[in-house]
Amino acid sequence: MKITKILALVLAAVIIIYCFAACGGSTGGTGTTNAPAGSDAPAGTDAPVGAATVWDDALIAALGEAIKAEADGKEITLKVWGPEKAQDEFKAELDAFAELFKDYATIKYEVAIQGEGDVAGMVINDPDAAADVFSFPSDQLNKLTNAKAIEAAYYPEQIKADNTPASVAAASDDGVVYGYPETGDNSYVICYDKRLVSDEQVKTLEGILEACKASGKKFIMDCGDGFIACTFLFTGGLVLDGFEEDGMTQKFNDYDINQVTAAVKAFSDAFVGAGKNFESNNSSQVVDGFKNGTTAAGVLGSWDAAAATAVLGENVGYAILPTIKVNGTDTQMINMFGYKYLGVNNQTKYHTTAQTLAFYMTNEDNQVRRASNLGWTPANVNAQNNDAVKSAPHMSVFLAQSEYSVAQTAIAGTFWDPLAALGKYITEANNDRSTEAIQKEVEACLAGIRDE
């Protein structure tokens, strides 16, 4: 392991020197990025300064020699985990990777479906059986690093040079970069049928529900999913603040319980008041609703954006989450915004090859192709400025949503279930939804998150 770590440092140094020489030490991407609230990078900061990675013959040769040394004349086999919708894309990238380095080593692979929601637990519980390279969301990094189940990235300076500051911050723990950013949009926004909901109506939750009532269609939001239901608390001013000293118990800001309760009650009143024009269901059901003509608008996850666009075509509309009236005041809805990464199993037999694969799969060209084929908004700065990416109807909206979000980092494992329970409670018309009852449910939710 000591030799491997020395090789990693040497290889990383070679790549940095190479890239600055190849690019003349110039800056990488252009433009700005909007970082989620709570990240280390302020919103609107300039793209990171550094030499953007260029995958030319010289870089391939430098990486190839390191892979060749690791192979030592033997065949390399890697296992890669990714979400179901990305299987074909991952296989294409792995085919290209094996072809790219065929003169240095024979590289075989196995791609398997692994849901990202519990990938950290799978890697931690059985690292030997887990994938060498795996896709994971930003909130699982702390769990992976605490268990020493993920290896630090071999190419941190290039990750910083290529990707937005916010995505790099969320990929880091105690100043060490672990994840290779693959998306910059692990979040959700409003998707709507422009024939049924106007661009003005979509700015407020009240306007959206009015449009749904007028058209006899539904508005869908998955209130029983903690990832979505956290919006109710965040809109009321609650913000995550890392962990207590034990490194496990969730901390919050100095929130106002009355303000949080008022926001949660406002959502409850709006949804129950909408009657048959509201449905609590998942993002894929928003797409299905567009297909069968029963839905006018819904809260859509980035993972379903490509499907929604394909269904509605020129009639598809995207907007940041709307405002909601809380005690008579228009209040911006605040959601959770995260990123997805490729990580390397600390127990892999092929450290250099696995790291290089993660580096390759998340490069600019692959992020642009994923944007086209999967609808994933890139974290790579140059990819974000690609004309094809900028012209996609949903991507600029997801990037804009990050300004009204809480970062999906440093989240306790106890966070999700209490929120899901709260979301289900407030949408059931038969429950006591008085201010006093709602506050009691909010307090129980927060106590559950803190495991008190």
Salt bridges, closest charged atoms under 4 A:
GLU89 OE2 - ARG369 NE 2.97
GLU93 OE1 - ARG370 NH2 2.67
GLU99 OE2 - LYS102 NZ 2.72
GLU116 OE1 - LYS340 NZ 2.73
GLU151 OE2 - HIS351 ND1 2.66
GLU157 OE2 - LYS160 NZ 3.50
GLU182 OE1 - ARG370 NH1 2.45
ASP193 OD2 - ARG195 NH2 2.81
GLU200 OE1 - LYS203 NZ 3.23
ASP241 OD2 - LYS251 NZ 3.95
GLU244 OE2 - ARG450 NH1 2.98
ASP269 OD1 - LYS265 NZ 3.34
ASP269 OD1 - ARG433 NH1 3.02
GLU279 OE1 - LYS218 NZ 2.75
ASP304 OD1 - LYS85 NZ 2.52
ASP330 OD1 - LYS325 NZ 2.93
GLU452 OE2 - ARG450 NE 2.63
